[in-house]
Amino acid sequence: MRLLKDRILAEGKVLPGHILNVGSFLNQQVDIELYNEIGGEFLRRFSGVRVTRILTVEASGIGIACVTAQYFKVPVVFARKFRAKNVGDDLYSADVTSYTHGVDYTITVPRAYIRKEDSVLLIDDFLANGCALEGLVALVRAAGAELAGAGVVIEKGFQQGGRRLREQRIRIESLAVIDSMGENGGIVFRESGEKPH
């Protein structure tokens, strides 16, 4: 997705530890026109796939998931990282490690929000080590629902998450795949049509 790649090159900042900061347009300050393009692209890529719900994890995936859901005309469910007092015990849960924050947490979704008859599309802003998506996959499987696939805005192709998930035969559509990045070396994208590692 050329528009997205151009924004990453223009505004993305590579930080130590292979962290890519795109807060100026993607996950802190939000460019709604870009989100609309992203939602439309996910609809195009998953055209013909049955989707009844979109599932993401709080917090930065929620906005992208909501705009995408408008295209699919389905509800959005988000997994909470921290248990709220107003949520009961009837939950699906999975343990996740955050690459960016270096912390472990348990994500949860009330059982009523993912049903066995659902076909669930996962949406997230980043795919690096894949722990967040693996946690979301575990929630869908615990519900006995169908997994439609995963839409990712930015995938760090040089990390192992995408490969691990694809080995499980999970369909992943990443709008921008980064093959390498360095504080001084810039960002190198995988060209369209190149197979993920």
PyMOL CGO cylinders between C-alpha atoms (Angstrom):
from pymol import cmd
from pymol.cgo import CYLINDER

trace = [
    CYLINDER, 0.00, 0.00, 0.00, 1.99, 2.92, -1.37, 0.3, 1, 1, 1, 1, 1, 1,
    CYLINDER, 1.99, 2.92, -1.37, 0.25, 5.66, 0.64, 0.3, 1, 1, 1, 1, 1, 1,
    CYLINDER, 0.25, 5.66, 0.64, 1.05, 3.89, 3.91, 0.3, 1, 1, 1, 1, 1, 1,
    CYLINDER, 1.05, 3.89, 3.91, 4.66, 3.20, 2.95, 0.3, 1, 1, 1, 1, 1, 1,
    CYLINDER, 4.66, 3.20, 2.95, 5.17, 6.84, 1.99, 0.3, 1, 1, 1, 1, 1, 1,
    CYLINDER, 5.17, 6.84, 1.99, 3.90, 7.98, 5.40, 0.3, 1, 1, 1, 1, 1, 1,
    CYLINDER, 3.90, 7.98, 5.40, 6.16, 5.51, 7.19, 0.3, 1, 1, 1, 1, 1, 1,
    CYLINDER, 6.16, 5.51, 7.19, 9.17, 6.78, 5.26, 0.3, 1, 1, 1, 1, 1, 1,
    CYLINDER, 9.17, 6.78, 5.26, 8.24, 10.44, 5.79, 0.3, 1, 1, 1, 1, 1, 1,
    CYLINDER, 8.24, 10.44, 5.79, 7.22, 10.33, 9.45, 0.3, 1, 1, 1, 1, 1, 1,
    CYLINDER, 7.22, 10.33, 9.45, 8.27, 6.99, 10.98, 0.3, 1, 1, 1, 1, 1, 1,
    CYLINDER, 8.27, 6.99, 10.98, 11.10, 7.08, 13.50, 0.3, 1, 1, 1, 1, 1, 1,
    CYLINDER, 11.10, 7.08, 13.50, 13.27, 4.03, 14.12, 0.3, 1, 1, 1, 1, 1, 1,
    CYLINDER, 13.27, 4.03, 14.12, 14.14, 3.74, 17.81, 0.3, 1, 1, 1, 1, 1, 1,
    CYLINDER, 14.14, 3.74, 17.81, 16.64, 1.45, 19.55, 0.3, 1, 1, 1, 1, 1, 1,
    CYLINDER, 16.64, 1.45, 19.55, 15.46, -2.16, 19.85, 0.3, 1, 1, 1, 1, 1, 1,
    CYLINDER, 15.46, -2.16, 19.85, 13.85, -2.23, 16.39, 0.3, 1, 1, 1, 1, 1, 1,
    CYLINDER, 13.85, -2.23, 16.39, 10.93, -0.10, 17.55, 0.3, 1, 1, 1, 1, 1, 1,
    CYLINDER, 10.93, -0.10, 17.55, 9.15, 1.88, 14.84, 0.3, 1, 1, 1, 1, 1, 1,
    CYLINDER, 9.15, 1.88, 14.84, 7.35, 4.96, 16.11, 0.3, 1, 1, 1, 1, 1, 1,
    CYLINDER, 7.35, 4.96, 16.11, 4.45, 5.92, 13.83, 0.3, 1, 1, 1, 1, 1, 1,
    CYLINDER, 4.45, 5.92, 13.83, 2.52, 7.77, 16.51, 0.3, 1, 1, 1, 1, 1, 1,
    CYLINDER, 2.52, 7.77, 16.51, 2.21, 10.93, 14.40, 0.3, 1, 1, 1, 1, 1, 1,
    CYLINDER, 2.21, 10.93, 14.40, -0.30, 9.31, 12.03, 0.3, 1, 1, 1, 1, 1, 1,
    CYLINDER, -0.30, 9.31, 12.03, -1.21, 5.73, 13.04, 0.3, 1, 1, 1, 1, 1, 1,
    CYLINDER, -1.21, 5.73, 13.04, -1.51, 4.99, 16.72, 0.3, 1, 1, 1, 1, 1, 1,
    CYLINDER, -1.51, 4.99, 16.72, -1.48, 8.12, 18.82, 0.3, 1, 1, 1, 1, 1, 1,
    CYLINDER, -1.48, 8.12, 18.82, -2.34, 11.01, 16.56, 0.3, 1, 1, 1, 1, 1, 1,
    CYLINDER, -2.34, 11.01, 16.56, -4.66, 9.48, 13.99, 0.3, 1, 1, 1, 1, 1, 1,
    CYLINDER, -4.66, 9.48, 13.99, -4.98, 10.33, 10.29, 0.3, 1, 1, 1, 1, 1, 1,
    CYLINDER, -4.98, 10.33, 10.29, -8.59, 9.37, 9.62, 0.3, 1, 1, 1, 1, 1, 1,
    CYLINDER, -8.59, 9.37, 9.62, -8.23, 9.62, 5.83, 0.3, 1, 1, 1, 1, 1, 1,
    CYLINDER, -8.23, 9.62, 5.83, -5.38, 7.10, 6.01, 0.3, 1, 1, 1, 1, 1, 1,
    CYLINDER, -5.38, 7.10, 6.01, -7.50, 4.88, 8.30, 0.3, 1, 1, 1, 1, 1, 1,
    CYLINDER, -7.50, 4.88, 8.30, -10.25, 4.98, 5.67, 0.3, 1, 1, 1, 1, 1, 1,
    CYLINDER, -10.25, 4.98, 5.67, -7.79, 3.86, 2.99, 0.3, 1, 1, 1, 1, 1, 1,
    CYLINDER, -7.79, 3.86, 2.99, -6.59, 1.07, 5.30, 0.3, 1, 1, 1, 1, 1, 1,
    CYLINDER, -6.59, 1.07, 5.30, -10.15, -0.11, 6.00, 0.3, 1, 1, 1, 1, 1, 1,
    CYLINDER, -10.15, -0.11, 6.00, -10.96, -0.14, 2.29, 0.3, 1, 1, 1, 1, 1, 1,
    CYLINDER, -10.96, -0.14, 2.29, -7.78, -2.07, 1.52, 0.3, 1, 1, 1, 1, 1, 1,
    CYLINDER, -7.78, -2.07, 1.52, -8.59, -4.72, 4.13, 0.3, 1, 1, 1, 1, 1, 1,
    CYLINDER, -8.59, -4.72, 4.13, -12.07, -5.08, 2.59, 0.3, 1, 1, 1, 1, 1, 1,
    CYLINDER, -12.07, -5.08, 2.59, -10.47, -5.52, -0.84, 0.3, 1, 1, 1, 1, 1, 1,
    CYLINDER, -10.47, -5.52, -0.84, -7.97, -8.09, 0.40, 0.3, 1, 1, 1, 1, 1, 1,
    CYLINDER, -7.97, -8.09, 0.40, -10.58, -10.12, 2.28, 0.3, 1, 1, 1, 1, 1, 1,
    CYLINDER, -10.58, -10.12, 2.28, -13.22, -9.81, -0.42, 0.3, 1, 1, 1, 1, 1, 1,
    CYLINDER, -13.22, -9.81, -0.42, -15.30, -12.98, -0.58, 0.3, 1, 1, 1, 1, 1, 1,
    CYLINDER, -15.30, -12.98, -0.58, -14.31, -14.06, 2.94, 0.3, 1, 1, 1, 1, 1, 1,
    CYLINDER, -14.31, -14.06, 2.94, -17.17, -14.41, 5.43, 0.3, 1, 1, 1, 1, 1, 1,
    CYLINDER, -17.17, -14.41, 5.43, -16.60, -11.98, 8.31, 0.3, 1, 1, 1, 1, 1, 1,
    CYLINDER, -16.60, -11.98, 8.31, -19.16, -11.54, 11.10, 0.3, 1, 1, 1, 1, 1, 1,
    CYLINDER, -19.16, -11.54, 11.10, -16.95, -9.83, 13.69, 0.3, 1, 1, 1, 1, 1, 1,
    CYLINDER, -16.95, -9.83, 13.69, -13.66, -8.01, 13.89, 0.3, 1, 1, 1, 1, 1, 1,
    CYLINDER, -13.66, -8.01, 13.89, -11.45, -8.69, 16.90, 0.3, 1, 1, 1, 1, 1, 1,
    CYLINDER, -11.45, -8.69, 16.90, -8.51, -6.58, 18.06, 0.3, 1, 1, 1, 1, 1, 1,
    CYLINDER, -8.51, -6.58, 18.06, -6.62, -5.88, 21.26, 0.3, 1, 1, 1, 1, 1, 1,
    CYLINDER, -6.62, -5.88, 21.26, -6.65, -2.60, 23.15, 0.3, 1, 1, 1, 1, 1, 1,
    CYLINDER, -6.65, -2.60, 23.15, -5.55, 0.08, 22.65, 0.3, 1, 1, 1, 1, 1, 1,
    CYLINDER, -5.55, 0.08, 22.65, -3.95, 1.07, 19.34, 0.3, 1, 1, 1, 1, 1, 1,
    CYLINDER, -3.95, 1.07, 19.34, -5.78, -1.55, 17.28, 0.3, 1, 1, 1, 1, 1, 1,
    CYLINDER, -5.78, -1.55, 17.28, -9.23, -0.27, 18.20, 0.3, 1, 1, 1, 1, 1, 1,
    CYLINDER, -9.23, -0.27, 18.20, -9.40, 2.76, 15.89, 0.3, 1, 1, 1, 1, 1, 1,
    CYLINDER, -9.40, 2.76, 15.89, -8.18, 0.81, 12.86, 0.3, 1, 1, 1, 1, 1, 1,
    CYLINDER, -8.18, 0.81, 12.86, -10.59, -2.03, 13.65, 0.3, 1, 1, 1, 1, 1, 1,
    CYLINDER, -10.59, -2.03, 13.65, -13.54, 0.37, 13.97, 0.3, 1, 1, 1, 1, 1, 1,
    CYLINDER, -13.54, 0.37, 13.97, -12.92, 2.07, 10.63, 0.3, 1, 1, 1, 1, 1, 1,
    CYLINDER, -12.92, 2.07, 10.63, -12.38, -1.32, 8.98, 0.3, 1, 1, 1, 1, 1, 1,
    CYLINDER, -12.38, -1.32, 8.98, -15.61, -2.65, 10.51, 0.3, 1, 1, 1, 1, 1, 1,
    CYLINDER, -15.61, -2.65, 10.51, -17.56, 0.12, 8.77, 0.3, 1, 1, 1, 1, 1, 1,
    CYLINDER, -17.56, 0.12, 8.77, -16.49, -1.39, 5.45, 0.3, 1, 1, 1, 1, 1, 1,
    CYLINDER, -16.49, -1.39, 5.45, -17.44, -4.92, 6.51, 0.3, 1, 1, 1, 1, 1, 1,
    CYLINDER, -17.44, -4.92, 6.51, -20.61, -3.72, 8.31, 0.3, 1, 1, 1, 1, 1, 1,
    CYLINDER, -20.61, -3.72, 8.31, -19.88, -5.90, 11.36, 0.3, 1, 1, 1, 1, 1, 1,
    CYLINDER, -19.88, -5.90, 11.36, -19.28, -5.19, 15.06, 0.3, 1, 1, 1, 1, 1, 1,
    CYLINDER, -19.28, -5.19, 15.06, -15.85, -4.76, 16.62, 0.3, 1, 1, 1, 1, 1, 1,
    CYLINDER, -15.85, -4.76, 16.62, -14.83, -6.64, 19.74, 0.3, 1, 1, 1, 1, 1, 1,
    CYLINDER, -14.83, -6.64, 19.74, -11.64, -5.71, 21.56, 0.3, 1, 1, 1, 1, 1, 1,
    CYLINDER, -11.64, -5.71, 21.56, -9.72, -7.84, 24.01, 0.3, 1, 1, 1, 1, 1, 1,
    CYLINDER, -9.72, -7.84, 24.01, -8.92, -6.03, 27.22, 0.3, 1, 1, 1, 1, 1, 1,
    CYLINDER, -8.92, -6.03, 27.22, -5.41, -6.15, 28.60, 0.3, 1, 1, 1, 1, 1, 1,
    CYLINDER, -5.41, -6.15, 28.60, -6.52, -5.42, 32.11, 0.3, 1, 1, 1, 1, 1, 1,
    CYLINDER, -6.52, -5.42, 32.11, -9.63, -6.78, 33.74, 0.3, 1, 1, 1, 1, 1, 1,
    CYLINDER, -9.63, -6.78, 33.74, -12.30, -4.22, 34.50, 0.3, 1, 1, 1, 1, 1, 1,
    CYLINDER, -12.30, -4.22, 34.50, -14.36, -4.43, 37.68, 0.3, 1, 1, 1, 1, 1, 1,
    CYLINDER, -14.36, -4.43, 37.68, -17.62, -4.34, 35.73, 0.3, 1, 1, 1, 1, 1, 1,
    CYLINDER, -17.62, -4.34, 35.73, -16.84, -7.56, 33.78, 0.3, 1, 1, 1, 1, 1, 1,
    CYLINDER, -16.84, -7.56, 33.78, -17.93, -10.95, 35.10, 0.3, 1, 1, 1, 1, 1, 1,
    CYLINDER, -17.93, -10.95, 35.10, -16.05, -14.24, 35.11, 0.3, 1, 1, 1, 1, 1, 1,
    CYLINDER, -16.05, -14.24, 35.11, -17.53, -15.69, 31.91, 0.3, 1, 1, 1, 1, 1, 1,
    CYLINDER, -17.53, -15.69, 31.91, -14.50, -14.83, 29.77, 0.3, 1, 1, 1, 1, 1, 1,
    CYLINDER, -14.50, -14.83, 29.77, -12.17, -16.22, 27.17, 0.3, 1, 1, 1, 1, 1, 1,
    CYLINDER, -12.17, -16.22, 27.17, -8.58, -15.41, 28.09, 0.3, 1, 1, 1, 1, 1, 1,
    CYLINDER, -8.58, -15.41, 28.09, -5.06, -15.79, 26.71, 0.3, 1, 1, 1, 1, 1, 1,
    CYLINDER, -5.06, -15.79, 26.71, -1.60, -14.79, 27.92, 0.3, 1, 1, 1, 1, 1, 1,
    CYLINDER, -1.60, -14.79, 27.92, 0.37, -12.31, 25.78, 0.3, 1, 1, 1, 1, 1, 1,
    CYLINDER, 0.37, -12.31, 25.78, 3.83, -10.72, 25.91, 0.3, 1, 1, 1, 1, 1, 1,
    CYLINDER, 3.83, -10.72, 25.91, 4.11, -7.19, 24.52, 0.3, 1, 1, 1, 1, 1, 1,
    CYLINDER, 4.11, -7.19, 24.52, 7.24, -6.73, 22.38, 0.3, 1, 1, 1, 1, 1, 1,
    CYLINDER, 7.24, -6.73, 22.38, 7.05, -2.93, 22.55, 0.3, 1, 1, 1, 1, 1, 1,
    CYLINDER, 7.05, -2.93, 22.55, 6.40, -2.65, 26.28, 0.3, 1, 1, 1, 1, 1, 1,
    CYLINDER, 6.40, -2.65, 26.28, 8.24, -5.77, 27.46, 0.3, 1, 1, 1, 1, 1, 1,
    CYLINDER, 8.24, -5.77, 27.46, 5.42, -6.86, 29.77, 0.3, 1, 1, 1, 1, 1, 1,
    CYLINDER, 5.42, -6.86, 29.77, 3.21, -9.94, 30.09, 0.3, 1, 1, 1, 1, 1, 1,
    CYLINDER, 3.21, -9.94, 30.09, -0.54, -9.62, 30.46, 0.3, 1, 1, 1, 1, 1, 1,
    CYLINDER, -0.54, -9.62, 30.46, -3.71, -11.63, 30.06, 0.3, 1, 1, 1, 1, 1, 1,
    CYLINDER, -3.71, -11.63, 30.06, -6.17, -10.52, 27.40, 0.3, 1, 1, 1, 1, 1, 1,
    CYLINDER, -6.17, -10.52, 27.40, -9.86, -11.24, 27.92, 0.3, 1, 1, 1, 1, 1, 1,
    CYLINDER, -9.86, -11.24, 27.92, -13.13, -11.09, 26.00, 0.3, 1, 1, 1, 1, 1, 1,
    CYLINDER, -13.13, -11.09, 26.00, -16.59, -11.87, 27.43, 0.3, 1, 1, 1, 1, 1, 1,
    CYLINDER, -16.59, -11.87, 27.43, -17.86, -15.16, 25.98, 0.3, 1, 1, 1, 1, 1, 1,
    CYLINDER, -17.86, -15.16, 25.98, -21.03, -13.46, 24.77, 0.3, 1, 1, 1, 1, 1, 1,
    CYLINDER, -21.03, -13.46, 24.77, -19.05, -11.35, 22.28, 0.3, 1, 1, 1, 1, 1, 1,
    CYLINDER, -19.05, -11.35, 22.28, -17.56, -14.21, 20.22, 0.3, 1, 1, 1, 1, 1, 1,
    CYLINDER, -17.56, -14.21, 20.22, -19.96, -16.97, 19.28, 0.3, 1, 1, 1, 1, 1, 1,
    CYLINDER, -19.96, -16.97, 19.28, -19.34, -20.39, 17.79, 0.3, 1, 1, 1, 1, 1, 1,
    CYLINDER, -19.34, -20.39, 17.79, -21.12, -19.40, 14.57, 0.3, 1, 1, 1, 1, 1, 1,
    CYLINDER, -21.12, -19.40, 14.57, -18.89, -16.33, 14.04, 0.3, 1, 1, 1, 1, 1, 1,
    CYLINDER, -18.89, -16.33, 14.04, -16.19, -15.89, 11.43, 0.3, 1, 1, 1, 1, 1, 1,
    CYLINDER, -16.19, -15.89, 11.43, -13.68, -13.52, 13.02, 0.3, 1, 1, 1, 1, 1, 1,
    CYLINDER, -13.68, -13.52, 13.02, -11.22, -11.23, 11.26, 0.3, 1, 1, 1, 1, 1, 1,
    CYLINDER, -11.22, -11.23, 11.26, -8.32, -10.07, 13.43, 0.3, 1, 1, 1, 1, 1, 1,
    CYLINDER, -8.32, -10.07, 13.43, -7.05, -6.52, 12.94, 0.3, 1, 1, 1, 1, 1, 1,
    CYLINDER, -7.05, -6.52, 12.94, -3.92, -5.01, 14.49, 0.3, 1, 1, 1, 1, 1, 1,
    CYLINDER, -3.92, -5.01, 14.49, -1.53, -2.15, 13.84, 0.3, 1, 1, 1, 1, 1, 1,
    CYLINDER, -1.53, -2.15, 13.84, 1.73, -4.13, 14.14, 0.3, 1, 1, 1, 1, 1, 1,
    CYLINDER, 1.73, -4.13, 14.14, 2.99, -7.67, 13.75, 0.3, 1, 1, 1, 1, 1, 1,
    CYLINDER, 2.99, -7.67, 13.75, 6.47, -8.24, 15.17, 0.3, 1, 1, 1, 1, 1, 1,
    CYLINDER, 6.47, -8.24, 15.17, 6.93, -11.33, 17.34, 0.3, 1, 1, 1, 1, 1, 1,
    CYLINDER, 6.93, -11.33, 17.34, 3.28, -12.23, 16.86, 0.3, 1, 1, 1, 1, 1, 1,
    CYLINDER, 3.28, -12.23, 16.86, 2.33, -12.62, 20.52, 0.3, 1, 1, 1, 1, 1, 1,
    CYLINDER, 2.33, -12.62, 20.52, -0.71, -10.30, 20.37, 0.3, 1, 1, 1, 1, 1, 1,
    CYLINDER, -0.71, -10.30, 20.37, -2.12, -12.03, 17.29, 0.3, 1, 1, 1, 1, 1, 1,
    CYLINDER, -2.12, -12.03, 17.29, -1.42, -15.46, 18.78, 0.3, 1, 1, 1, 1, 1, 1,
    CYLINDER, -1.42, -15.46, 18.78, -3.40, -14.40, 21.83, 0.3, 1, 1, 1, 1, 1, 1,
    CYLINDER, -3.40, -14.40, 21.83, -6.31, -13.26, 19.65, 0.3, 1, 1, 1, 1, 1, 1,
    CYLINDER, -6.31, -13.26, 19.65, -6.16, -16.54, 17.70, 0.3, 1, 1, 1, 1, 1, 1,
    CYLINDER, -6.16, -16.54, 17.70, -6.36, -18.42, 21.01, 0.3, 1, 1, 1, 1, 1, 1,
    CYLINDER, -6.36, -18.42, 21.01, -9.52, -16.46, 21.96, 0.3, 1, 1, 1, 1, 1, 1,
    CYLINDER, -9.52, -16.46, 21.96, -11.19, -17.30, 18.64, 0.3, 1, 1, 1, 1, 1, 1,
    CYLINDER, -11.19, -17.30, 18.64, -10.28, -20.97, 18.96, 0.3, 1, 1, 1, 1, 1, 1,
    CYLINDER, -10.28, -20.97, 18.96, -11.50, -21.11, 22.56, 0.3, 1, 1, 1, 1, 1, 1,
    CYLINDER, -11.50, -21.11, 22.56, -14.85, -19.82, 21.33, 0.3, 1, 1, 1, 1, 1, 1,
    CYLINDER, -14.85, -19.82, 21.33, -14.99, -22.51, 18.64, 0.3, 1, 1, 1, 1, 1, 1,
    CYLINDER, -14.99, -22.51, 18.64, -15.44, -19.76, 16.02, 0.3, 1, 1, 1, 1, 1, 1,
    CYLINDER, -15.44, -19.76, 16.02, -13.96, -19.67, 12.53, 0.3, 1, 1, 1, 1, 1, 1,
    CYLINDER, -13.96, -19.67, 12.53, -10.81, -17.60, 11.98, 0.3, 1, 1, 1, 1, 1, 1,
    CYLINDER, -10.81, -17.60, 11.98, -11.21, -15.58, 8.77, 0.3, 1, 1, 1, 1, 1, 1,
    CYLINDER, -11.21, -15.58, 8.77, -7.63, -14.30, 8.89, 0.3, 1, 1, 1, 1, 1, 1,
    CYLINDER, -7.63, -14.30, 8.89, -5.63, -11.35, 10.17, 0.3, 1, 1, 1, 1, 1, 1,
    CYLINDER, -5.63, -11.35, 10.17, -5.22, -7.87, 8.73, 0.3, 1, 1, 1, 1, 1, 1,
    CYLINDER, -5.22, -7.87, 8.73, -2.05, -6.11, 9.85, 0.3, 1, 1, 1, 1, 1, 1,
    CYLINDER, -2.05, -6.11, 9.85, -1.09, -2.54, 9.02, 0.3, 1, 1, 1, 1, 1, 1,
    CYLINDER, -1.09, -2.54, 9.02, 2.70, -2.91, 9.48, 0.3, 1, 1, 1, 1, 1, 1,
    CYLINDER, 2.70, -2.91, 9.48, 4.57, -6.20, 9.68, 0.3, 1, 1, 1, 1, 1, 1,
    CYLINDER, 4.57, -6.20, 9.68, 8.21, -6.40, 10.73, 0.3, 1, 1, 1, 1, 1, 1,
    CYLINDER, 8.21, -6.40, 10.73, 9.16, -9.13, 8.27, 0.3, 1, 1, 1, 1, 1, 1,
    CYLINDER, 9.16, -9.13, 8.27, 12.59, -9.57, 9.85, 0.3, 1, 1, 1, 1, 1, 1,
    CYLINDER, 12.59, -9.57, 9.85, 10.99, -10.80, 13.10, 0.3, 1, 1, 1, 1, 1, 1,
    CYLINDER, 10.99, -10.80, 13.10, 9.47, -14.24, 13.51, 0.3, 1, 1, 1, 1, 1, 1,
    CYLINDER, 9.47, -14.24, 13.51, 5.80, -13.56, 14.26, 0.3, 1, 1, 1, 1, 1, 1,
    CYLINDER, 5.80, -13.56, 14.26, 4.51, -13.58, 10.70, 0.3, 1, 1, 1, 1, 1, 1,
    CYLINDER, 4.51, -13.58, 10.70, 6.38, -16.76, 9.81, 0.3, 1, 1, 1, 1, 1, 1,
    CYLINDER, 6.38, -16.76, 9.81, 5.11, -18.58, 12.92, 0.3, 1, 1, 1, 1, 1, 1,
    CYLINDER, 5.11, -18.58, 12.92, 1.49, -17.60, 12.26, 0.3, 1, 1, 1, 1, 1, 1,
    CYLINDER, 1.49, -17.60, 12.26, 1.68, -18.50, 8.56, 0.3, 1, 1, 1, 1, 1, 1,
    CYLINDER, 1.68, -18.50, 8.56, 3.11, -21.91, 9.51, 0.3, 1, 1, 1, 1, 1, 1,
    CYLINDER, 3.11, -21.91, 9.51, -0.19, -22.44, 11.37, 0.3, 1, 1, 1, 1, 1, 1,
    CYLINDER, -0.19, -22.44, 11.37, -1.94, -21.79, 8.02, 0.3, 1, 1, 1, 1, 1, 1,
    CYLINDER, -1.94, -21.79, 8.02, -3.36, -18.47, 9.23, 0.3, 1, 1, 1, 1, 1, 1,
    CYLINDER, -3.36, -18.47, 9.23, -4.03, -16.05, 6.40, 0.3, 1, 1, 1, 1, 1, 1,
    CYLINDER, -4.03, -16.05, 6.40, -2.24, -12.77, 7.10, 0.3, 1, 1, 1, 1, 1, 1,
    CYLINDER, -2.24, -12.77, 7.10, -2.63, -9.69, 4.93, 0.3, 1, 1, 1, 1, 1, 1,
    CYLINDER, -2.63, -9.69, 4.93, -0.02, -7.06, 5.83, 0.3, 1, 1, 1, 1, 1, 1,
    CYLINDER, -0.02, -7.06, 5.83, -0.30, -3.67, 4.15, 0.3, 1, 1, 1, 1, 1, 1,
    CYLINDER, -0.30, -3.67, 4.15, 3.39, -2.81, 4.60, 0.3, 1, 1, 1, 1, 1, 1,
    CYLINDER, 3.39, -2.81, 4.60, 6.07, -5.41, 5.31, 0.3, 1, 1, 1, 1, 1, 1,
    CYLINDER, 6.07, -5.41, 5.31, 9.41, -4.08, 6.51, 0.3, 1, 1, 1, 1, 1, 1,
    CYLINDER, 9.41, -4.08, 6.51, 12.39, -6.29, 5.68, 0.3, 1, 1, 1, 1, 1, 1,
    CYLINDER, 12.39, -6.29, 5.68, 14.93, -4.19, 7.55, 0.3, 1, 1, 1, 1, 1, 1,
    CYLINDER, 14.93, -4.19, 7.55, 15.27, -0.95, 9.42, 0.3, 1, 1, 1, 1, 1, 1,
    CYLINDER, 15.27, -0.95, 9.42, 18.02, 0.82, 11.26, 0.3, 1, 1, 1, 1, 1, 1,
    CYLINDER, 18.02, 0.82, 11.26, 18.45, 4.15, 12.95, 0.3, 1, 1, 1, 1, 1, 1,
    CYLINDER, 18.45, 4.15, 12.95, 20.92, 5.17, 10.23, 0.3, 1, 1, 1, 1, 1, 1,
    CYLINDER, 20.92, 5.17, 10.23, 20.13, 2.64, 7.49, 0.3, 1, 1, 1, 1, 1, 1,
    CYLINDER, 20.13, 2.64, 7.49, 16.56, 3.65, 6.80, 0.3, 1, 1, 1, 1, 1, 1,
    CYLINDER, 16.56, 3.65, 6.80, 13.56, 1.42, 6.22, 0.3, 1, 1, 1, 1, 1, 1,
    CYLINDER, 13.56, 1.42, 6.22, 13.48, -1.23, 3.50, 0.3, 1, 1, 1, 1, 1, 1,
    CYLINDER, 13.48, -1.23, 3.50, 10.10, -2.62, 2.45, 0.3, 1, 1, 1, 1, 1, 1,
    CYLINDER, 10.10, -2.62, 2.45, 9.41, -5.99, 0.93, 0.3, 1, 1, 1, 1, 1, 1,
    CYLINDER, 9.41, -5.99, 0.93, 8.14, -5.57, -2.59, 0.3, 1, 1, 1, 1, 1, 1,
    CYLINDER, 8.14, -5.57, -2.59, 4.61, -6.69, -3.44, 0.3, 1, 1, 1, 1, 1, 1,
    CYLINDER, 4.61, -6.69, -3.44, 4.54, -10.30, -4.56, 0.3, 1, 1, 1, 1, 1, 1,
    CYLINDER, 4.54, -10.30, -4.56, 7.63, -11.32, -2.57, 0.3, 1, 1, 1, 1, 1, 1,
    CYLINDER, 7.63, -11.32, -2.57, 6.90, -14.26, -0.30, 0.3, 1, 1, 1, 1, 1, 1,
    CYLINDER, 6.90, -14.26, -0.30, 7.07, -13.61, 3.46, 0.3, 1, 1, 1, 1, 1, 1,
    CYLINDER, 7.07, -13.61, 3.46, 9.85, -15.41, 5.31, 0.3, 1, 1, 1, 1, 1, 1,
]
cmd.load_cgo(trace, "trace")
